Amino acid sequence: MTDTFMGYQRKDGSVGVRNLIAIIPSVFCSAKLAERIAFQVPGSVYFRHPVG
């Protein structure tokens, strides 16, 4: 069995992982605000509410 690590190697030889920031509205009426937040936060991902 081989252990794996889903990360990346930095220029200095150390390793790191990438975090994902998910913007998820809990109700449909906050969907537009959550979408605006996601557009202003670099690297974030917006998930639309299924009803909104």
mmJSON file of the N, C-alpha and C atoms, coordinates in Angstrom:
{"data_MODEL":{"atom_site":{
"group_PDB":["ATOM","ATOM","ATOM","ATOM","ATOM","ATOM","ATOM","ATOM","ATOM","ATOM","ATOM","ATOM","ATOM","ATOM","ATOM","ATOM","ATOM","ATOM","ATOM","ATOM","ATOM","ATOM","ATOM","ATOM","ATOM","ATOM","ATOM","ATOM","ATOM","ATOM","ATOM","ATOM","ATOM","ATOM","ATOM","ATOM","ATOM","ATOM","ATOM","ATOM","ATOM","ATOM","ATOM","ATOM","ATOM","ATOM","ATOM","ATOM","ATOM","ATOM","ATOM","ATOM","ATOM","ATOM","ATOM","ATOM","ATOM","ATOM","ATOM","ATOM","ATOM","ATOM","ATOM","ATOM","ATOM","ATOM","ATOM","ATOM","ATOM","ATOM","ATOM","ATOM","ATOM","ATOM","ATOM","ATOM","ATOM","ATOM","ATOM","ATOM","ATOM","ATOM","ATOM","ATOM","ATOM","ATOM","ATOM","ATOM","ATOM","ATOM","ATOM","ATOM","ATOM","ATOM","ATOM","ATOM","ATOM","ATOM","ATOM","ATOM","ATOM","ATOM","ATOM","ATOM","ATOM","ATOM","ATOM","ATOM","ATOM","ATOM","ATOM","ATOM","ATOM","ATOM","ATOM","ATOM","ATOM","ATOM","ATOM","ATOM","ATOM","ATOM","ATOM","ATOM","ATOM","ATOM","ATOM","ATOM","ATOM","ATOM","ATOM","ATOM","ATOM","ATOM","ATOM","ATOM","ATOM","ATOM","ATOM","ATOM","ATOM","ATOM","ATOM","ATOM","ATOM","ATOM","ATOM","ATOM","ATOM","ATOM","ATOM","ATOM","ATOM","ATOM","ATOM","ATOM"],
"id":[1,2,3,4,5,6,7,8,9,10,11,12,13,14,15,16,17,18,19,20,21,22,23,24,25,26,27,28,29,30,31,32,33,34,35,36,37,38,39,40,41,42,43,44,45,46,47,48,49,50,51,52,53,54,55,56,57,58,59,60,61,62,63,64,65,66,67,68,69,70,71,72,73,74,75,76,77,78,79,80,81,82,83,84,85,86,87,88,89,90,91,92,93,94,95,96,97,98,99,100,101,102,103,104,105,106,107,108,109,110,111,112,113,114,115,116,117,118,119,120,121,122,123,124,125,126,127,128,129,130,131,132,133,134,135,136,137,138,139,140,141,142,143,144,145,146,147,148,149,150,151,152,153,154,155,156],
"type_symbol":["N","C","C","N","C","C","N","C","C","N","C","C","N","C","C","N","C","C","N","C","C","N","C","C","N","C","C","N","C","C","N","C","C","N","C","C","N","C","C","N","C","C","N","C","C","N","C","C","N","C","C","N","C","C","N","C","C","N","C","C","N","C","C","N","C","C","N","C","C","N","C","C","N","C","C","N","C","C","N","C","C","N","C","C","N","C","C","N","C","C","N","C","C","N","C","C","N","C","C","N","C","C","N","C","C","N","C","C","N","C","C","N","C","C","N","C","C","N","C","C","N","C","C","N","C","C","N","C","C","N","C","C","N","C","C","N","C","C","N","C","C","N","C","C","N","C","C","N","C","C","N","C","C","N","C","C"],
"label_atom_id":["N","CA","C","N","CA","C","N","CA","C","N","CA","C","N","CA","C","N","CA","C","N","CA","C","N","CA","C","N","CA","C","N","CA","C","N","CA","C","N","CA","C","N","CA","C","N","CA","C","N","CA","C","N","CA","C","N","CA","C","N","CA","C","N","CA","C","N","CA","C","N","CA","C","N","CA","C","N","CA","C","N","CA","C","N","CA","C","N","CA","C","N","CA","C","N","CA","C","N","CA","C","N","CA","C","N","CA","C","N","CA","C","N","CA","C","N","CA","C","N","CA","C","N","CA","C","N","CA","C","N","CA","C","N","CA","C","N","CA","C","N","CA","C","N","CA","C","N","CA","C","N","CA","C","N","CA","C","N","CA","C","N","CA","C","N","CA","C","N","CA","C","N","CA","C","N","CA","C","N","CA","C"],
"label_alt_id":[null,null,null,null,null,null,null,null,null,null,null,null,null,null,null,null,null,null,null,null,null,null,null,null,null,null,null,null,null,null,null,null,null,null,null,null,null,null,null,null,null,null,null,null,null,null,null,null,null,null,null,null,null,null,null,null,null,null,null,null,null,null,null,null,null,null,null,null,null,null,null,null,null,null,null,null,null,null,null,null,null,null,null,null,null,null,null,null,null,null,null,null,null,null,null,null,null,null,null,null,null,null,null,null,null,null,null,null,null,null,null,null,null,null,null,null,null,null,null,null,null,null,null,null,null,null,null,null,null,null,null,null,null,null,null,null,null,null,null,null,null,null,null,null,null,null,null,null,null,null,null,null,null,null,null,null],
"label_comp_id":["MET","MET","MET","THR","THR","THR","ASP","ASP","ASP","THR","THR","THR","PHE","PHE","PHE","MET","MET","MET","GLY","GLY","GLY","TYR","TYR","TYR","GLN","GLN","GLN","ARG","ARG","ARG","LYS","LYS","LYS","ASP","ASP","ASP","GLY","GLY","GLY","SER","SER","SER","VAL","VAL","VAL","GLY","GLY","GLY","VAL","VAL","VAL","ARG","ARG","ARG","ASN","ASN","ASN","LEU","LEU","LEU","ILE","ILE","ILE","ALA","ALA","ALA","ILE","ILE","ILE","ILE","ILE","ILE","PRO","PRO","PRO","SER","SER","SER","VAL","VAL","VAL","PHE","PHE","PHE","CYS","CYS","CYS","SER","SER","SER","ALA","ALA","ALA","LYS","LYS","LYS","LEU","LEU","LEU","ALA","ALA","ALA","GLU","GLU","GLU","ARG","ARG","ARG","ILE","ILE","ILE","ALA","ALA","ALA","PHE","PHE","PHE","GLN","GLN","GLN","VAL","VAL","VAL","PRO","PRO","PRO","GLY","GLY","GLY","SER","SER","SER","VAL","VAL","VAL","TYR","TYR","TYR","PHE","PHE","PHE","ARG","ARG","ARG","HIS","HIS","HIS","PRO","PRO","PRO","VAL","VAL","VAL","GLY","GLY","GLY"],
"label_asym_id":["A","A","A","A","A","A","A","A","A","A","A","A","A","A","A","A","A","A","A","A","A","A","A","A","A","A","A","A","A","A","A","A","A","A","A","A","A","A","A","A","A","A","A","A","A","A","A","A","A","A","A","A","A","A","A","A","A","A","A","A","A","A","A","A","A","A","A","A","A","A","A","A","A","A","A","A","A","A","A","A","A","A","A","A","A","A","A","A","A","A","A","A","A","A","A","A","A","A","A","A","A","A","A","A","A","A","A","A","A","A","A","A","A","A","A","A","A","A","A","A","A","A","A","A","A","A","A","A","A","A","A","A","A","A","A","A","A","A","A","A","A","A","A","A","A","A","A","A","A","A","A","A","A","A","A","A"],
"label_entity_id":["1","1","1","1","1","1","1","1","1","1","1","1","1","1","1","1","1","1","1","1","1","1","1","1","1","1","1","1","1","1","1","1","1","1","1","1","1","1","1","1","1","1","1","1","1","1","1","1","1","1","1","1","1","1","1","1","1","1","1","1","1","1","1","1","1","1","1","1","1","1","1","1","1","1","1","1","1","1","1","1","1","1","1","1","1","1","1","1","1","1","1","1","1","1","1","1","1","1","1","1","1","1","1","1","1","1","1","1","1","1","1","1","1","1","1","1","1","1","1","1","1","1","1","1","1","1","1","1","1","1","1","1","1","1","1","1","1","1","1","1","1","1","1","1","1","1","1","1","1","1","1","1","1","1","1","1"],
"label_seq_id":[1,1,1,2,2,2,3,3,3,4,4,4,5,5,5,6,6,6,7,7,7,8,8,8,9,9,9,10,10,10,11,11,11,12,12,12,13,13,13,14,14,14,15,15,15,16,16,16,17,17,17,18,18,18,19,19,19,20,20,20,21,21,21,22,22,22,23,23,23,24,24,24,25,25,25,26,26,26,27,27,27,28,28,28,29,29,29,30,30,30,31,31,31,32,32,32,33,33,33,34,34,34,35,35,35,36,36,36,37,37,37,38,38,38,39,39,39,40,40,40,41,41,41,42,42,42,43,43,43,44,44,44,45,45,45,46,46,46,47,47,47,48,48,48,49,49,49,50,50,50,51,51,51,52,52,52],
"pdbx_PDB_ins_code":[null,null,null,null,null,null,null,null,null,null,null,null,null,null,null,null,null,null,null,null,null,null,null,null,null,null,null,null,null,null,null,null,null,null,null,null,null,null,null,null,null,null,null,null,null,null,null,null,null,null,null,null,null,null,null,null,null,null,null,null,null,null,null,null,null,null,null,null,null,null,null,null,null,null,null,null,null,null,null,null,null,null,null,null,null,null,null,null,null,null,null,null,null,null,null,null,null,null,null,null,null,null,null,null,null,null,null,null,null,null,null,null,null,null,null,null,null,null,null,null,null,null,null,null,null,null,null,null,null,null,null,null,null,null,null,null,null,null,null,null,null,null,null,null,null,null,null,null,null,null,null,null,null,null,null,null],
"Cartn_x":[0.842,0.0,0.892,0.508,1.284,0.475,1.116,0.463,0.591,-0.439,-0.394,-0.736,-0.291,-0.536,-0.944,-2.158,-2.684,-2.319,-1.047,-0.577,0.321,1.148,2.078,3.395,4.442,5.761,6.085,6.514,6.872,8.291,8.641,9.972,11.084,10.815,11.849,11.934,11.12,11.159,10.121,9.532,8.492,7.2,6.239,4.979,3.826,2.736,1.555,0.305,-0.826,-2.114,-2.891,-3.832,-4.673,-6.025,-6.456,-7.764,-8.788,-9.998,-11.101,-12.075,-12.415,-13.406,-14.708,-15.692,-16.985,-17.982,-18.657,-19.707,-21.025,-21.743,-22.958,-24.092,-25.065,-26.199,-27.089,-27.61,-28.465,-29.928,-30.312,-31.674,-31.608,-32.635,-32.56,-32.501,-33.052,-33.07,-31.68,-30.726,-29.365,-28.451,-29.006,-28.203,-27.451,-28.099,-27.445,-26.282,-26.468,-25.395,-24.232,-24.528,-23.471,-22.696,-23.395,-22.74,-21.815,-22.265,-21.43,-20.185,-20.352,-19.197,-18.191,-18.673,-17.781,-16.996,-17.624,-16.923,-15.843,-15.966,-14.998,-13.89,-14.036,-13.029,-12.275,-11.036,-10.265,-10.115,-10.313,-10.148,-11.341,-12.409,-13.583,-14.491,-15.377,-16.321,-17.715,-18.632,-20.016,-20.899,-21.687,-22.645,-24.047,-24.785,-26.127,-27.097,-27.989,-29.037,-29.964,-30.371,-31.151,-32.52,-33.007,-34.318,-34.185,-33.043,-32.901,-32.279],
"Cartn_y":[-1.171,0.0,1.24,2.225,3.453,4.618,5.428,6.632,7.733,8.524,9.636,10.922,12.018,13.341,14.253,14.772,15.61,17.07,17.375,18.722,19.187,20.174,20.68,21.005,21.041,21.36,22.819,23.526,24.933,25.065,26.281,26.531,26.193,26.37,26.089,24.611,23.759,22.326,21.849,22.751,22.339,22.06,21.472,21.131,21.901,22.008,22.701,22.117,22.569,22.163,23.416,23.279,24.405,24.261,25.346,25.364,25.903,25.488,25.955,26.703,27.901,28.678,28.576,27.935,27.757,28.722,29.478,30.387,29.69,29.287,28.499,29.176,29.738,30.339,29.248,29.497,28.489,28.623,29.793,30.013,30.785,30.682,31.286,32.806,33.455,34.918,35.515,34.717,35.227,34.865,34.28,33.814,34.949,36.075,37.184,37.744,37.867,38.354,37.364,36.083,35.069,35.117,35.35,35.452,36.669,37.794,39.002,38.784,38.121,37.824,36.971,35.948,35.043,35.773,36.745,37.49,38.397,38.751,39.648,38.914,37.613,36.822,35.973,36.335,35.575,34.108,33.235,31.806,31.122,31.853,31.232,30.656,29.768,29.114,29.345,29.715,29.971,28.814,28.325,27.275,27.855,27.89,28.467,27.58,28.228,27.499,26.862,25.624,24.936,25.566,26.407,27.022,28.454,29.094,30.514,30.85],
"Cartn_z":[0.0,0.0,0.0,-0.815,-0.928,-0.373,0.488,0.991,-0.046,-0.202,-1.143,-0.417,-0.993,-0.438,-1.573,-1.519,-2.594,-2.325,-2.367,-2.119,-3.246,-2.951,-3.959,-3.283,-4.079,-3.557,-3.837,-2.79,-2.916,-3.457,-3.87,-4.425,-3.449,-2.14,-1.137,-0.752,-1.393,-1.133,-0.126,0.633,1.572,0.799,1.474,0.818,1.437,0.7,1.183,0.557,1.055,0.503,0.135,-0.738,-1.124,-0.425,0.153,0.788,-0.19,-0.036,-0.865,0.02,-0.378,0.35,-0.427,0.162,-0.483,0.141,-0.691,-0.249,-0.552,0.503,0.34,1.099,0.402,1.101,1.692,2.88,3.522,3.115,2.615,2.137,0.829,0.005,-1.325,-1.288,-0.247,-0.231,0.008,0.448,0.631,-0.532,-1.58,-2.712,-3.399,-3.616,-4.313,-3.491,-2.19,-1.323,-1.309,-1.231,-1.244,-2.557,-3.654,-4.953,-5.002,-4.47,-4.423,-3.583,-2.447,-1.585,-2.339,-3.03,-3.765,-4.842,-5.511,-6.56,-5.983,-4.705,-4.081,-3.331,-3.154,-2.434,-3.451,-3.753,-4.75,-4.357,-5.311,-5.083,-4.457,-4.192,-3.59,-4.664,-4.23,-5.131,-4.577,-5.444,-5.043,-5.479,-4.548,-4.857,-4.717,-5.803,-5.805,-5.018,-4.292,-3.563,-4.594,-4.403,-5.429,-5.711,-4.807,-5.015,-5.502,-5.249,-5.555,-6.848],
"occupancy":[1.0,1.0,1.0,1.0,1.0,1.0,1.0,1.0,1.0,1.0,1.0,1.0,1.0,1.0,1.0,1.0,1.0,1.0,1.0,1.0,1.0,1.0,1.0,1.0,1.0,1.0,1.0,1.0,1.0,1.0,1.0,1.0,1.0,1.0,1.0,1.0,1.0,1.0,1.0,1.0,1.0,1.0,1.0,1.0,1.0,1.0,1.0,1.0,1.0,1.0,1.0,1.0,1.0,1.0,1.0,1.0,1.0,1.0,1.0,1.0,1.0,1.0,1.0,1.0,1.0,1.0,1.0,1.0,1.0,1.0,1.0,1.0,1.0,1.0,1.0,1.0,1.0,1.0,1.0,1.0,1.0,1.0,1.0,1.0,1.0,1.0,1.0,1.0,1.0,1.0,1.0,1.0,1.0,1.0,1.0,1.0,1.0,1.0,1.0,1.0,1.0,1.0,1.0,1.0,1.0,1.0,1.0,1.0,1.0,1.0,1.0,1.0,1.0,1.0,1.0,1.0,1.0,1.0,1.0,1.0,1.0,1.0,1.0,1.0,1.0,1.0,1.0,1.0,1.0,1.0,1.0,1.0,1.0,1.0,1.0,1.0,1.0,1.0,1.0,1.0,1.0,1.0,1.0,1.0,1.0,1.0,1.0,1.0,1.0,1.0,1.0,1.0,1.0,1.0,1.0,1.0],
"B_iso_or_equiv":[0.0,0.0,0.0,0.0,0.0,0.0,0.0,0.0,0.0,0.0,0.0,0.0,0.0,0.0,0.0,0.0,0.0,0.0,0.0,0.0,0.0,0.0,0.0,0.0,0.0,0.0,0.0,0.0,0.0,0.0,0.0,0.0,0.0,0.0,0.0,0.0,0.0,0.0,0.0,0.0,0.0,0.0,0.0,0.0,0.0,0.0,0.0,0.0,0.0,0.0,0.0,0.0,0.0,0.0,0.0,0.0,0.0,0.0,0.0,0.0,0.0,0.0,0.0,0.0,0.0,0.0,0.0,0.0,0.0,0.0,0.0,0.0,0.0,0.0,0.0,0.0,0.0,0.0,0.0,0.0,0.0,0.0,0.0,0.0,0.0,0.0,0.0,0.0,0.0,0.0,0.0,0.0,0.0,0.0,0.0,0.0,0.0,0.0,0.0,0.0,0.0,0.0,0.0,0.0,0.0,0.0,0.0,0.0,0.0,0.0,0.0,0.0,0.0,0.0,0.0,0.0,0.0,0.0,0.0,0.0,0.0,0.0,0.0,0.0,0.0,0.0,0.0,0.0,0.0,0.0,0.0,0.0,0.0,0.0,0.0,0.0,0.0,0.0,0.0,0.0,0.0,0.0,0.0,0.0,0.0,0.0,0.0,0.0,0.0,0.0,0.0,0.0,0.0,0.0,0.0,0.0],
"pdbx_formal_charge":[null,null,null,null,null,null,null,null,null,null,null,null,null,null,null,null,null,null,null,null,null,null,null,null,null,null,null,null,null,null,null,null,null,null,null,null,null,null,null,null,null,null,null,null,null,null,null,null,null,null,null,null,null,null,null,null,null,null,null,null,null,null,null,null,null,null,null,null,null,null,null,null,null,null,null,null,null,null,null,null,null,null,null,null,null,null,null,null,null,null,null,null,null,null,null,null,null,null,null,null,null,null,null,null,null,null,null,null,null,null,null,null,null,null,null,null,null,null,null,null,null,null,null,null,null,null,null,null,null,null,null,null,null,null,null,null,null,null,null,null,null,null,null,null,null,null,null,null,null,null,null,null,null,null,null,null],
"auth_seq_id":[1,1,1,2,2,2,3,3,3,4,4,4,5,5,5,6,6,6,7,7,7,8,8,8,9,9,9,10,10,10,11,11,11,12,12,12,13,13,13,14,14,14,15,15,15,16,16,16,17,17,17,18,18,18,19,19,19,20,20,20,21,21,21,22,22,22,23,23,23,24,24,24,25,25,25,26,26,26,27,27,27,28,28,28,29,29,29,30,30,30,31,31,31,32,32,32,33,33,33,34,34,34,35,35,35,36,36,36,37,37,37,38,38,38,39,39,39,40,40,40,41,41,41,42,42,42,43,43,43,44,44,44,45,45,45,46,46,46,47,47,47,48,48,48,49,49,49,50,50,50,51,51,51,52,52,52],
"auth_comp_id":["MET","MET","MET","THR","THR","THR","ASP","ASP","ASP","THR","THR","THR","PHE","PHE","PHE","MET","MET","MET","GLY","GLY","GLY","TYR","TYR","TYR","GLN","GLN","GLN","ARG","ARG","ARG","LYS","LYS","LYS","ASP","ASP","ASP","GLY","GLY","GLY","SER","SER","SER","VAL","VAL","VAL","GLY","GLY","GLY","VAL","VAL","VAL","ARG","ARG","ARG","ASN","ASN","ASN","LEU","LEU","LEU","ILE","ILE","ILE","ALA","ALA","ALA","ILE","ILE","ILE","ILE","ILE","ILE","PRO","PRO","PRO","SER","SER","SER","VAL","VAL","VAL","PHE","PHE","PHE","CYS","CYS","CYS","SER","SER","SER","ALA","ALA","ALA","LYS","LYS","LYS","LEU","LEU","LEU","ALA","ALA","ALA","GLU","GLU","GLU","ARG","ARG","ARG","ILE","ILE","ILE","ALA","ALA","ALA","PHE","PHE","PHE","GLN","GLN","GLN","VAL","VAL","VAL","PRO","PRO","PRO","GLY","GLY","GLY","SER","SER","SER","VAL","VAL","VAL","TYR","TYR","TYR","PHE","PHE","PHE","ARG","ARG","ARG","HIS","HIS","HIS","PRO","PRO","PRO","VAL","VAL","VAL","GLY","GLY","GLY"],
"auth_asym_id":["A","A","A","A","A","A","A","A","A","A","A","A","A","A","A","A","A","A","A","A","A","A","A","A","A","A","A","A","A","A","A","A","A","A","A","A","A","A","A","A","A","A","A","A","A","A","A","A","A","A","A","A","A","A","A","A","A","A","A","A","A","A","A","A","A","A","A","A","A","A","A","A","A","A","A","A","A","A","A","A","A","A","A","A","A","A","A","A","A","A","A","A","A","A","A","A","A","A","A","A","A","A","A","A","A","A","A","A","A","A","A","A","A","A","A","A","A","A","A","A","A","A","A","A","A","A","A","A","A","A","A","A","A","A","A","A","A","A","A","A","A","A","A","A","A","A","A","A","A","A","A","A","A","A","A","A"],
"auth_atom_id":["N","CA","C","N","CA","C","N","CA","C","N","CA","C","N","CA","C","N","CA","C","N","CA","C","N","CA","C","N","CA","C","N","CA","C","N","CA","C","N","CA","C","N","CA","C","N","CA","C","N","CA","C","N","CA","C","N","CA","C","N","CA","C","N","CA","C","N","CA","C","N","CA","C","N","CA","C","N","CA","C","N","CA","C","N","CA","C","N","CA","C","N","CA","C","N","CA","C","N","CA","C","N","CA","C","N","CA","C","N","CA","C","N","CA","C","N","CA","C","N","CA","C","N","CA","C","N","CA","C","N","CA","C","N","CA","C","N","CA","C","N","CA","C","N","CA","C","N","CA","C","N","CA","C","N","CA","C","N","CA","C","N","CA","C","N","CA","C","N","CA","C","N","CA","C","N","CA","C","N","CA","C"],
"pdbx_PDB_model_num":[1,1,1,1,1,1,1,1,1,1,1,1,1,1,1,1,1,1,1,1,1,1,1,1,1,1,1,1,1,1,1,1,1,1,1,1,1,1,1,1,1,1,1,1,1,1,1,1,1,1,1,1,1,1,1,1,1,1,1,1,1,1,1,1,1,1,1,1,1,1,1,1,1,1,1,1,1,1,1,1,1,1,1,1,1,1,1,1,1,1,1,1,1,1,1,1,1,1,1,1,1,1,1,1,1,1,1,1,1,1,1,1,1,1,1,1,1,1,1,1,1,1,1,1,1,1,1,1,1,1,1,1,1,1,1,1,1,1,1,1,1,1,1,1,1,1,1,1,1,1,1,1,1,1,1,1]
}}}
